[in-house]
Protein backbone atom coordinates (compact mmCIF):
# COMPACT_ATOMS: atom_id res chain seq x y z
CA UNK A 1 0.00 0.00 0.00
CA UNK A 2 1.15 3.54 -0.69
CA UNK A 3 3.06 4.96 2.28
CA UNK A 4 0.93 8.12 2.39
CA UNK A 5 -2.27 6.09 2.39
CA UNK A 6 -0.93 3.81 5.12
CA UNK A 7 0.08 6.84 7.19
CA UNK A 8 -3.41 8.28 6.80
CA UNK A 9 -4.97 4.96 7.77
CA UNK A 10 -2.79 4.84 10.90
CA UNK A 11 -3.69 8.43 11.76
CA UNK A 12 -7.37 7.59 11.33
CA UNK A 13 -7.04 4.49 13.52
CA UNK A 14 -5.44 6.60 16.24
CA UNK A 15 -8.10 9.30 15.89
CA UNK A 16 -10.89 6.73 16.26
CA UNK A 17 -9.24 4.86 19.16
CA UNK A 18 -8.56 8.07 21.03
CA UNK A 19 -12.28 8.88 20.95
CA UNK A 20 -13.50 5.31 21.61
CA UNK A 21 -15.45 5.36 18.36
CA UNK A 22 -14.50 1.87 17.21
CA UNK A 23 -17.74 0.66 18.80
CA UNK A 24 -19.68 2.72 16.25
CA UNK A 25 -17.61 1.80 13.20
CA UNK A 26 -19.42 -1.25 11.92
CA UNK A 27 -19.25 -1.75 8.15
CA UNK A 28 -22.94 -0.86 7.91
CA UNK A 29 -22.52 2.42 9.79
CA UNK A 30 -19.39 3.40 7.89
CA UNK A 31 -21.00 2.65 4.53
CA UNK A 32 -24.05 4.72 5.45
CA UNK A 33 -21.91 7.60 6.72
CA UNK A 34 -19.89 7.54 3.50
CA UNK A 35 -23.05 7.79 1.40
CA UNK A 36 -24.32 10.70 3.51
CA UNK A 37 -21.05 12.53 2.87
CA UNK A 38 -21.21 11.68 -0.83
CA UNK A 39 -24.72 13.16 -0.92
CA UNK A 40 -23.38 16.33 0.69
CA UNK A 41 -20.76 16.44 -2.05
CA UNK A 42 -23.41 16.06 -4.74
CA UNK A 43 -25.38 18.96 -3.28
CA UNK A 44 -22.62 21.33 -4.33
CA UNK A 45 -23.23 20.41 -7.97
CA UNK A 46 -27.01 20.08 -7.94
CA UNK A 47 -28.54 22.37 -10.55
CA UNK A 48 -25.14 23.56 -11.76
CA UNK A 49 -24.37 23.53 -15.46
CA UNK A 50 -21.46 21.45 -16.73
CA UNK A 51 -19.35 24.60 -16.93
CA UNK A 52 -20.36 25.84 -13.48
CA UNK A 53 -19.39 22.45 -12.05
CA UNK A 54 -15.89 22.94 -13.48
CA UNK A 55 -15.43 26.62 -12.60
CA UNK A 56 -15.74 26.60 -8.82
CA UNK A 57 -15.00 29.68 -6.78
CA UNK A 58 -12.17 29.27 -4.27
CA UNK A 59 -14.73 29.11 -1.45
CA UNK A 60 -16.85 26.49 -3.22
CA UNK A 61 -13.73 24.48 -4.13
CA UNK A 62 -12.75 24.44 -0.44
CA UNK A 63 -16.22 23.21 0.55
CA UNK A 64 -16.12 20.51 -2.13
CA UNK A 65 -12.65 19.47 -0.94
CA UNK A 66 -14.05 19.02 2.58
CA UNK A 67 -16.85 16.76 1.34
CA UNK A 68 -14.46 14.74 -0.84
CA UNK A 69 -12.22 14.31 2.18
CA UNK A 70 -15.12 13.19 4.38
CA UNK A 71 -16.18 10.64 1.78
CA UNK A 72 -12.62 9.40 1.33
CA UNK A 73 -12.04 9.10 5.08
CA UNK A 74 -15.13 6.95 5.54
CA UNK A 75 -14.14 4.81 2.55
CA UNK A 76 -10.65 4.34 3.95
CA UNK A 77 -12.02 3.49 7.38
CA UNK A 78 -14.49 1.00 5.88
CA UNK A 79 -11.73 -0.72 3.92
CA UNK A 80 -9.63 -0.89 7.08
CA UNK A 81 -12.43 -2.36 9.21
CA UNK A 82 -13.08 -4.98 6.52
CA UNK A 83 -9.34 -5.61 6.00
CA UNK A 84 -9.53 -4.73 2.31
CA UNK A 85 -6.42 -3.33 0.66
CA UNK A 86 -7.99 -0.32 -1.02
CA UNK A 87 -5.19 0.14 -3.55
CA UNK A 88 -5.14 -3.55 -4.52
CA UNK A 89 -8.94 -3.57 -4.81
CA UNK A 90 -8.85 -0.48 -7.03
CA UNK A 91 -6.20 -2.01 -9.29
CA UNK A 92 -8.21 -5.25 -9.54
CA UNK A 93 -11.32 -3.26 -10.44
CA UNK A 94 -9.42 -1.29 -13.09
CA UNK A 95 -8.19 -4.60 -14.58
CA UNK A 96 -11.77 -5.86 -14.61
CA UNK A 97 -13.04 -2.64 -16.22
CA UNK A 98 -10.31 -2.78 -18.86
CA UNK A 99 -11.67 -6.15 -19.94
CA UNK A 100 -15.27 -5.05 -19.64
CA UNK A 101 -14.67 -1.83 -21.59
CA UNK A 102 -11.99 -2.50 -24.23
CA UNK A 103 -10.57 0.85 -25.37
CA UNK A 104 -10.81 -0.03 -29.05
CA UNK A 105 -14.55 -0.71 -28.68
CA UNK A 106 -15.61 2.06 -26.33
CA UNK A 107 -13.41 5.02 -27.25
CA UNK A 108 -15.61 8.12 -27.25
CA UNK A 109 -18.71 6.18 -26.18
CA UNK A 110 -20.54 6.34 -22.89
CA UNK A 111 -23.04 3.52 -23.26
CA UNK A 112 -23.17 0.56 -20.93
CA UNK A 113 -20.97 -2.40 -21.87
CA UNK A 114 -24.07 -4.41 -22.82
CA UNK A 115 -24.53 -2.12 -25.83
CA UNK A 116 -21.43 -3.49 -27.58
CA UNK A 117 -20.50 -6.68 -25.77
CA UNK A 118 -21.69 -9.87 -27.34
CA UNK A 119 -23.44 -12.29 -25.03
CA UNK A 120 -22.83 -16.02 -25.20
Buried (B, 14 or more C-beta within 10 A) or exposed (E): EEEEBEEBBEEBBEEBEEEEEEEEBEEEBBBEBBEEBBEBBEEBBEEEEEEEBEEBEEEBEEBBEBBBEBBBBBBBBBBBBEEEEBEEEEEEEEEEEEEEBEEEEBEEEEEEBEEEEEEE
